[in-house]
Every structure is written in C-alpha cells, then in structure tokens.
Amino acid sequence: MRMSLYRKLNPELLAWPAGLLCLFFLDPAANQPSLCLLKNVGIPFCPGCGLGHGVHYLLHGQWQEAVHHHWLAPVVVATLLYRTFQLARQQYIDFKLQ
C-alpha cells in the first residue's frame, strides 16, 4: 500500500520544493565550490550565474540583494512556487478521485 503511494506521487512535486529548500539553506557567504557546470568546465560566461544566490536572498526577504545577484530571481521563485502549488492541487485531486 505504501509503495503504491510513492509510485503515484509526481516526482516534479518533490523536486521543486526540495530545490527551493536547498537554496533557502544555501550559505552564499561560504566559500564553497560552485555547482555551475559551465564554470566547472572553464567557460567564464553563464547566463544563470548568481541565480542561486538571488533565489536565496529572495527567500530570506532581501529583495534588493536578490535582484542585484540576478534579475530573474523573483521570476524563478514565483514560477517554482506556482508550479509547486499547481502540482500539489492536481495530486490532491488525483488522490481524492481514487
């Protein structure tokens, strides 16, 4: 019974909130290695550079700092929250119909 519940869960519904939680607990001040594939390969330009830090600052209510790191941070957070609630609503309806 429990195993079938996990199979019915949409993995995207777990991925977006997990990503937001990871970015919430990210410490931008720590000198940690970058997760950026382009930077690790040696390509200096990345269009998403600073987005993770921007999302972190936005989730902590520091709007100006978030936009300073990447201007798309508010759009990304809004999109991920919208998608999460959309998937949760759909999952709830699916469970309720069964």
N, CA, C and O atoms as a MOPAC input file, in Angstrom:
PM7 MOZYME 1SCF
protein

 N      0.82800 1    -1.19900 1     0.00000 1
 C      0.00000 1     0.00000 1     0.00000 1
 C      0.86400 1     1.25100 1     0.00000 1
 O      0.63400 1     2.16800 1    -0.78900 1
 N      1.87500 1     1.29400 1     0.89600 1
 C      2.73100 1     2.46500 1     0.99100 1
 C      3.57000 1     2.63600 1    -0.27300 1
 O      3.77500 1     3.75700 1    -0.73700 1
 N      4.04800 1     1.53900 1    -0.82100 1
 C      4.87000 1     1.60700 1    -2.03200 1
 C      4.05700 1     2.17500 1    -3.18800 1
 O      4.58500 1     2.94300 1    -3.99300 1
 N      2.79600 1     1.81300 1    -3.28200 1
 C      1.98500 1     2.32200 1    -4.37800 1
 C      1.75800 1     3.83000 1    -4.23300 1
 O      1.60200 1     4.52900 1    -5.23400 1
 N      1.73900 1     4.33100 1    -3.00400 1
 C      1.59900 1     5.77800 1    -2.79100 1
 C      2.79400 1     6.51800 1    -3.38200 1
 O      2.62900 1     7.55100 1    -4.03100 1
 N      4.00200 1     5.98800 1    -3.15800 1
 C      5.19500 1     6.63100 1    -3.70100 1
 C      5.20600 1     6.59500 1    -5.22400 1
 O      5.69800 1     7.52200 1    -5.86700 1
 N      4.67000 1     5.53700 1    -5.79500 1
 C      4.63900 1     5.44700 1    -7.25400 1
 C      3.66200 1     6.44600 1    -7.86000 1
 O      3.84900 1     6.90000 1    -8.98900 1
 N      2.62900 1     6.78400 1    -7.11300 1
 C      1.63200 1     7.71100 1    -7.62800 1
 C      2.04600 1     9.16500 1    -7.46900 1
 O      1.46400 1    10.04200 1    -8.10700 1
 N      3.04100 1     9.43600 1    -6.62900 1
 C      3.49600 1    10.81000 1    -6.43500 1
 C      4.25100 1    11.29700 1    -7.66100 1
 O      5.07100 1    10.58000 1    -8.23500 1
 N      3.96000 1    12.52000 1    -8.04500 1
 C      4.65300 1    13.13400 1    -9.16300 1
 C      6.04200 1    13.55500 1    -8.69200 1
 O      6.14700 1    14.33700 1    -7.74700 1
 N      7.11600 1    13.06100 1    -9.32000 1
 C      8.46100 1    13.42100 1    -8.86600 1
 C      8.74700 1    14.91300 1    -8.97300 1
 O      9.55300 1    15.45000 1    -8.21300 1
 N      8.09700 1    15.57400 1    -9.90200 1
 C      8.28000 1    17.02200 1   -10.03800 1
 C      7.76400 1    17.75100 1    -8.80100 1
 O      8.27600 1    18.80600 1    -8.42700 1
 N      6.73000 1    17.16400 1    -8.16500 1
 C      6.17600 1    17.76800 1    -6.95600 1
 C      7.17400 1    17.70100 1    -5.80700 1
 O      7.10500 1    18.51700 1    -4.88800 1
 N      8.08000 1    16.76700 1    -5.83900 1
 C      9.12500 1    16.67000 1    -4.81000 1
 C     10.36100 1    17.48800 1    -5.19300 1
 O     11.05000 1    18.01600 1    -4.32100 1
 N     10.64000 1    17.59200 1    -6.48800 1
 C     11.88400 1    18.22700 1    -6.94500 1
 C     11.89500 1    19.73700 1    -6.70100 1
 O     12.88100 1    20.26800 1    -6.18900 1
 N     10.81100 1    20.43700 1    -7.05900 1
 C     10.81700 1    21.89900 1    -6.93900 1
 C     10.89000 1    22.36600 1    -5.49600 1
 O     11.70500 1    23.23400 1    -5.18500 1
 N     10.06000 1    21.81800 1    -4.59100 1
 C     10.20300 1    22.25100 1    -3.19100 1
 C     11.55700 1    21.87700 1    -2.59300 1
 O     12.10500 1    22.62300 1    -1.78200 1
 N     12.09500 1    20.72500 1    -2.99100 1
 C     13.41600 1    20.33900 1    -2.48200 1
 C     14.48200 1    21.32700 1    -2.95400 1
 O     15.37200 1    21.70400 1    -2.19200 1
 N     14.38400 1    21.74000 1    -4.20800 1
 C     15.32900 1    22.72400 1    -4.73100 1
 C     15.22600 1    24.06100 1    -4.01200 1
 O     16.23900 1    24.68400 1    -3.69400 1
 N     13.99100 1    24.49800 1    -3.75600 1
 C     13.81000 1    25.76200 1    -3.04200 1
 C     14.33200 1    25.66000 1    -1.60900 1
 O     14.92500 1    26.60600 1    -1.09200 1
 N     14.10800 1    24.50600 1    -0.97000 1
 C     14.62900 1    24.32000 1     0.38900 1
 C     16.15700 1    24.33200 1     0.40100 1
 O     16.77200 1    24.93100 1     1.28300 1
 N     16.76200 1    23.67000 1    -0.57800 1
 C     18.23300 1    23.66200 1    -0.65400 1
 C     18.76700 1    25.08200 1    -0.84700 1
 O     19.75800 1    25.46300 1    -0.22500 1
 N     18.11300 1    25.86100 1    -1.70500 1
 C     18.56100 1    27.23600 1    -1.93000 1
 C     18.29400 1    28.11400 1    -0.71500 1
 O     19.03200 1    29.06800 1    -0.46500 1
 N     17.24200 1    27.79900 1     0.04500 1
 C     16.96600 1    28.55500 1     1.26200 1
 C     18.09500 1    28.38100 1     2.27400 1
 O     18.51700 1    29.34300 1     2.91600 1
 N     18.58000 1    27.14800 1     2.40900 1
 C     19.61700 1    26.85500 1     3.39300 1
 C     21.02600 1    27.03300 1     2.83900 1
 O     22.00300 1    26.81200 1     3.55400 1
 N     21.14000 1    27.42800 1     1.58100 1
 C     22.44300 1    27.72100 1     0.97700 1
 C     23.08900 1    28.88500 1     1.71400 1
 O     22.41200 1    29.83800 1     2.10100 1
 N     24.38000 1    28.80400 1     1.90100 1
 C     25.10100 1    29.90400 1     2.53400 1
 C     25.95200 1    30.58600 1     1.46900 1
 O     27.04400 1    30.11100 1     1.15800 1
 N     25.46500 1    31.70200 1     0.90200 1
 C     26.21200 1    32.35700 1    -0.17300 1
 C     27.55100 1    32.93900 1     0.28700 1
 O     28.46800 1    33.11500 1    -0.51600 1
 N     27.65600 1    33.23600 1     1.59000 1
 C     28.90000 1    33.81400 1     2.08800 1
 C     29.99700 1    32.76100 1     2.22700 1
 O     31.18000 1    33.10100 1     2.23400 1
 N     29.62200 1    31.50000 1     2.33800 1
 C     30.62200 1    30.44000 1     2.46700 1
 C     31.35500 1    30.26900 1     1.13800 1
 O     30.75800 1    30.39300 1     0.06800 1
 N     32.59200 1    29.99800 1     1.21400 1
 C     33.40600 1    29.81900 1     0.01500 1
 C     33.36500 1    28.35600 1    -0.39800 1
 O     34.34000 1    27.62100 1    -0.24500 1
 N     32.20200 1    27.94400 1    -0.93200 1
 C     32.00700 1    26.55500 1    -1.32800 1
 C     32.23000 1    26.41400 1    -2.82700 1
 O     32.13700 1    27.39800 1    -3.56200 1
 N     32.52500 1    25.19900 1    -3.28800 1
 C     32.69000 1    25.00800 1    -4.73300 1
 C     31.37300 1    25.26200 1    -5.46300 1
 O     30.29500 1    25.00800 1    -4.92700 1
 N     31.47500 1    25.76100 1    -6.67600 1
 C     30.29400 1    26.09700 1    -7.45800 1
 C     29.64000 1    24.84900 1    -8.03400 1
 O     30.32600 1    23.88200 1    -8.36800 1
 N     28.31000 1    24.86900 1    -8.15000 1
 C     27.56000 1    23.78200 1    -8.77300 1
 C     27.34800 1    24.04300 1   -10.26600 1
 O     26.78300 1    23.20100 1   -10.96300 1
 N     27.78800 1    25.18300 1   -10.75600 1
 C     27.58700 1    25.56500 1   -12.15200 1
 C     28.44700 1    24.69500 1   -13.06600 1
 O     29.66900 1    24.64700 1   -12.92600 1
 N     27.79400 1    24.01000 1   -14.00200 1
 C     28.52900 1    23.13900 1   -14.92100 1
 C     29.44600 1    23.93500 1   -15.84000 1
 O     30.57900 1    23.52700 1   -16.09900 1
 N     28.95300 1    25.07900 1   -16.33700 1
 C     29.77200 1    25.88100 1   -17.24600 1
 C     31.02300 1    26.40200 1   -16.54300 1
 O     32.11300 1    26.38000 1   -17.11400 1
 N     30.86900 1    26.86400 1   -15.31700 1
 C     32.01200 1    27.37800 1   -14.56700 1
 C     33.01900 1    26.27000 1   -14.27100 1
 O     34.22900 1    26.48900 1   -14.33800 1
 N     32.51500 1    25.07700 1   -13.94200 1
 C     33.40700 1    23.95800 1   -13.64400 1
 C     34.13400 1    23.45200 1   -14.87300 1
 O     35.22800 1    22.90000 1   -14.76400 1
 N     33.53000 1    23.63600 1   -16.05600 1
 C     34.18000 1    23.23000 1   -17.30400 1
 C     35.22600 1    24.25600 1   -17.72200 1
 O     36.16000 1    23.93800 1   -18.45800 1
 N     35.06400 1    25.49400 1   -17.24700 1
 C     36.04100 1    26.52900 1   -17.57500 1
 C     35.49500 1    27.62000 1   -18.45600 1
 O     36.24300 1    28.49200 1   -18.89800 1
 N     34.18800 1    27.59100 1   -18.72400 1
 C     33.56500 1    28.63100 1   -19.53300 1
 C     33.22000 1    29.78600 1   -18.59700 1
 O     32.45900 1    29.59600 1   -17.64900 1
 N     33.76400 1    30.98200 1   -18.84300 1
 C     33.57400 1    32.07200 1   -17.88600 1
 C     32.17100 1    32.68000 1   -17.89500 1
 O     31.73400 1    33.22800 1   -16.88200 1
 N     31.45800 1    32.59400 1   -19.02100 1
 C     30.13600 1    33.22500 1   -19.08800 1
 C     29.04300 1    32.19200 1   -18.82000 1
 O     29.02900 1    31.11600 1   -19.41800 1
 N     28.14100 1    32.53000 1   -17.92500 1
 C     26.98800 1    31.68000 1   -17.64600 1
 C     25.76800 1    32.58800 1   -17.49400 1
 O     25.78000 1    33.49300 1   -16.65900 1
 N     24.71400 1    32.36400 1   -18.28500 1
 C     23.54400 1    33.23400 1   -18.17900 1
 C     22.80800 1    33.09500 1   -16.85000 1
 O     22.05500 1    33.99300 1   -16.47300 1
 N     23.00800 1    32.00400 1   -16.14000 1
 C     22.33500 1    31.81300 1   -14.85100 1
 C     23.22000 1    32.11200 1   -13.67300 1
 O     22.85800 1    31.81300 1   -12.53400 1
 N     24.38700 1    32.70300 1   -13.92400 1
 C     25.33500 1    32.96500 1   -12.84400 1
 C     24.72700 1    33.92300 1   -11.81900 1
 O     24.29900 1    35.02300 1   -12.16700 1
 N     24.69300 1    33.50000 1   -10.56800 1
 C     24.14600 1    34.31800 1    -9.49100 1
 C     22.68600 1    34.03500 1    -9.20400 1
 O     22.12100 1    34.59100 1    -8.26200 1
 N     22.06600 1    33.17600 1   -10.00200 1
 C     20.64400 1    32.89600 1    -9.80900 1
 C     20.37500 1    32.19400 1    -8.48200 1
 O     19.41000 1    32.52500 1    -7.79200 1
 N     21.21000 1    31.23700 1    -8.12100 1
 C     21.03400 1    30.53300 1    -6.83800 1
 C     21.15200 1    31.47600 1    -5.65800 1
 O     20.36600 1    31.40000 1    -4.71300 1
 N     22.12100 1    32.35400 1    -5.70900 1
 C     22.27400 1    33.33900 1    -4.63200 1
 C     21.08300 1    34.28900 1    -4.61300 1
 O     20.58700 1    34.65200 1    -3.54600 1
 N     20.62200 1    34.69200 1    -5.80800 1
 C     19.45900 1    35.57500 1    -5.89100 1
 C     18.21100 1    34.93700 1    -5.30000 1
 O     17.45100 1    35.59400 1    -4.58800 1
 N     17.99800 1    33.66500 1    -5.59100 1
 C     16.84800 1    32.94600 1    -5.02900 1
 C     16.98300 1    32.84800 1    -3.51500 1
 O     16.00500 1    33.01800 1    -2.78700 1
 N     18.19300 1    32.57400 1    -3.04400 1
 C     18.42100 1    32.50100 1    -1.59100 1
 C     18.05200 1    33.82200 1    -0.92100 1
 O     17.31800 1    33.83300 1     0.06800 1
 N     18.54500 1    34.90900 1    -1.44100 1
 C     18.26400 1    36.20200 1    -0.82300 1
 C     16.77800 1    36.55100 1    -0.91600 1
 O     16.22100 1    37.14100 1     0.01100 1
 N     16.14100 1    36.19300 1    -2.01700 1
 C     14.70900 1    36.46700 1    -2.15000 1
 C     13.90400 1    35.66100 1    -1.13500 1
 O     12.95500 1    36.18200 1    -0.54900 1
 N     14.26700 1    34.40500 1    -0.92100 1
 C     13.56000 1    33.57600 1     0.05400 1
 C     13.76000 1    34.08300 1     1.48000 1
 O     12.97100 1    33.76600 1     2.37100 1
 N     14.80400 1    34.86300 1     1.69500 1
 C     15.04800 1    35.45400 1     3.01300 1
 C     14.52800 1    36.89600 1     3.08700 1
 O     14.78300 1    37.59800 1     4.06500 1
 N     13.80200 1    37.33400 1     2.05600 1
 C     13.16700 1    38.64700 1     2.07200 1
 C     14.08700 1    39.79700 1     1.72200 1
 O     13.71900 1    40.95200 1     1.93900 1
 N     15.25800 1    39.53200 1     1.19500 1
 C     16.21000 1    40.58300 1     0.82500 1
 C     16.07500 1    40.84000 1    -0.68100 1
 O     16.85900 1    40.33600 1    -1.48500 1
 N     15.07600 1    41.62500 1    -1.03600 1
 C     14.70300 1    41.82700 1    -2.43500 1
 C     15.80800 1    42.49600 1    -3.24700 1
 O     16.14200 1    42.03900 1    -4.34000 1
 N     16.36700 1    43.56000 1    -2.72100 1
 C     17.39000 1    44.28500 1    -3.47800 1
 C     18.63200 1    43.42700 1    -3.70000 1
 O     19.22000 1    43.43000 1    -4.78100 1
 N     19.01400 1    42.70200 1    -2.66900 1
 C     20.18400 1    41.81700 1    -2.81300 1
 C     19.90300 1    40.72200 1    -3.83900 1
 O     20.78500 1    40.34300 1    -4.60900 1
 N     18.67300 1    40.21800 1    -3.84400 1
 C     18.29900 1    39.16900 1    -4.79600 1
 C     18.38900 1    39.67300 1    -6.22700 1
 O     18.96500 1    39.00600 1    -7.08600 1
 N     17.82600 1    40.84000 1    -6.48600 1
 C     17.84900 1    41.39000 1    -7.84500 1
 C     19.27000 1    41.78700 1    -8.23400 1
 O     19.64000 1    41.71700 1    -9.40600 1
 N     20.06500 1    42.20300 1    -7.24500 1
 C     21.46000 1    42.53800 1    -7.51300 1
 C     22.23200 1    41.31100 1    -8.02100 1
 O     23.06700 1    41.43100 1    -8.91800 1
 N     21.95200 1    40.13800 1    -7.45000 1
 C     22.67700 1    38.93100 1    -7.87200 1
 C     22.16500 1    38.41300 1    -9.21300 1
 O     22.96700 1    38.01100 1   -10.05600 1
 N     20.86300 1    38.41400 1    -9.42700 1
 C     20.31200 1    38.02200 1   -10.73200 1
 C     18.90500 1    38.58600 1   -10.83700 1
 O     18.07200 1    38.36700 1    -9.95700 1
 N     18.64700 1    39.30200 1   -11.90300 1
 C     17.36000 1    39.98000 1   -12.05400 1
 C     16.21200 1    39.00900 1   -12.25500 1
 O     15.05600 1    39.40400 1   -12.09900 1
 N     16.48200 1    37.74900 1   -12.59800 1
 C     15.40900 1    36.77900 1   -12.80000 1
 C     15.03100 1    36.01900 1   -11.53000 1
 O     14.13200 1    35.18000 1   -11.57000 1
 N     15.68200 1    36.28500 1   -10.42400 1
 C     15.39800 1    35.54200 1    -9.19000 1
 C     13.92700 1    35.63300 1    -8.77500 1
 O     13.34600 1    34.60200 1    -8.43800 1
 N     13.29200 1    36.81800 1    -8.78200 1
 C     11.86500 1    36.84800 1    -8.42000 1
 C     10.99100 1    36.04500 1    -9.37800 1
 O     10.02300 1    35.41200 1    -8.95600 1
 N     11.32600 1    36.07000 1   -10.64800 1
 C     10.54200 1    35.32400 1   -11.63600 1
 C     10.68500 1    33.81800 1   -11.39300 1
 O      9.70800 1    33.07400 1   -11.47000 1
 N     11.89200 1    33.38600 1   -11.10400 1
 C     12.14600 1    31.95800 1   -10.86500 1
 C     11.40700 1    31.48600 1    -9.61800 1
 O     10.77600 1    30.42900 1    -9.63700 1
 N     11.47900 1    32.25200 1    -8.54100 1
 C     10.80200 1    31.85800 1    -7.30100 1
 C      9.29300 1    31.81900 1    -7.51200 1
 O      8.63000 1    30.87700 1    -7.07600 1
 N      8.74900 1    32.82700 1    -8.17100 1
 C      7.30200 1    32.85400 1    -8.42400 1
 C      6.87500 1    31.67500 1    -9.29000 1
 O      5.84400 1    31.05200 1    -9.03400 1
 N      7.66000 1    31.37200 1   -10.30600 1
 C      7.32400 1    30.26500 1   -11.19900 1
 C      7.38100 1    28.92800 1   -10.46500 1
 O      6.49100 1    28.09200 1   -10.62500 1
 N      8.42900 1    28.72300 1    -9.65700 1
 C      8.55600 1    27.44700 1    -8.94300 1
 C      7.46800 1    27.28200 1    -7.88800 1
 O      6.95100 1    26.18100 1    -7.69700 1
 N      7.11700 1    28.37000 1    -7.20000 1
 C      6.03300 1    28.27700 1    -6.21500 1
 C      4.69500 1    28.01300 1    -6.90400 1
 O      3.89800 1    27.19900 1    -6.43500 1
 N      4.45700 1    28.69700 1    -8.00700 1
 C      3.21300 1    28.46700 1    -8.75000 1
 C      3.12300 1    27.02600 1    -9.22800 1
 O      2.08800 1    26.37700 1    -9.08400 1
 N      4.22100 1    26.53100 1    -9.80100 1
 C      4.24000 1    25.15200 1   -10.31100 1
 C      4.05100 1    24.13900 1    -9.17500 1
 O      3.36300 1    23.13300 1    -9.34900 1
 N      4.65800 1    24.40200 1    -8.02200 1
 C      4.51400 1    23.50200 1    -6.88000 1
 C      3.05500 1    23.44000 1    -6.42400 1
 O      2.51900 1    22.35500 1    -6.19700 1
 N      2.41800 1    24.59600 1    -6.29000 1
 C      1.02100 1    24.61000 1    -5.85500 1
 C      0.11200 1    23.98800 1    -6.91300 1
 O     -0.85900 1    23.31100 1    -6.57400 1
 N      0.41700 1    24.21100 1    -8.17700 1
 C     -0.35800 1    23.61600 1    -9.26200 1
 C     -0.26100 1    22.08400 1    -9.19800 1
 O     -1.27500 1    21.39500 1    -9.30900 1
 N      0.93700 1    21.55900 1    -9.02100 1
 C      1.12700 1    20.10700 1    -8.94700 1
 C      0.49400 1    19.52700 1    -7.69400 1
 O     -0.08600 1    18.44200 1    -7.73800 1
 N      0.60000 1    20.24000 1    -6.57100 1
 C      0.00500 1    19.75400 1    -5.31700 1
 C     -1.51400 1    19.69500 1    -5.44500 1
 O     -2.14600 1    18.75100 1    -4.97100 1
 N     -2.08600 1    20.68700 1    -6.07300 1
 C     -3.53600 1    20.69300 1    -6.27400 1
 C     -3.96700 1    19.52200 1    -7.15700 1
 O     -4.95300 1    18.84300 1    -6.87100 1
 N     -3.21100 1    19.29500 1    -8.23600 1
 C     -3.53000 1    18.19100 1    -9.13600 1
 C     -3.35400 1    16.84100 1    -8.43100 1
 O     -4.15100 1    15.92300 1    -8.62300 1
 N     -2.30600 1    16.73300 1    -7.61900 1
 C     -2.06400 1    15.48600 1    -6.88600 1
 C     -3.18500 1    15.23100 1    -5.87700 1
 O     -3.62900 1    14.09600 1    -5.70500 1
 N     -3.63000 1    16.28100 1    -5.22300 1
 C     -4.72600 1    16.15200 1    -4.26000 1
 C     -5.99900 1    15.68200 1    -4.95500 1
 O     -6.70700 1    14.81800 1    -4.43900 1
 N     -6.28600 1    16.24100 1    -6.10600 1
 C     -7.48900 1    15.83200 1    -6.85700 1
 C     -7.36700 1    14.37800 1    -7.29100 1
 O     -8.33800 1    13.62500 1    -7.21600 1
 N     -6.17300 1    13.97400 1    -7.74900 1
 C     -5.97000 1    12.58200 1    -8.16800 1
 C     -6.16700 1    11.61900 1    -7.00300 1
 O     -6.79600 1    10.57300 1    -7.16400 1
 N     -5.63100 1    11.96700 1    -5.82100 1
 C     -5.79000 1    11.09300 1    -4.65400 1
 C     -7.24600 1    11.04300 1    -4.20100 1
 O     -7.73700 1    10.00700 1    -3.75300 1
 N     -7.91900 1    12.16800 1    -4.32500 1
 C     -9.30300 1    12.23900 1    -3.87300 1
 C    -10.22400 1    11.41900 1    -4.77500 1
 O    -11.21300 1    10.85700 1    -4.30400 1
 N     -9.90700 1    11.35000 1    -6.06200 1
 C    -10.73000 1    10.59600 1    -7.00100 1
 C    -10.54600 1     9.09800 1    -6.86100 1
 O    -11.40400 1     8.32800 1    -7.29200 1
 N     -9.43700 1     8.67000 1    -6.26100 1
 C     -9.18400 1     7.21700 1    -6.15600 1
 C     -9.84600 1     6.62600 1    -4.94700 1
 O     -9.73500 1     5.42300 1    -4.70900 1

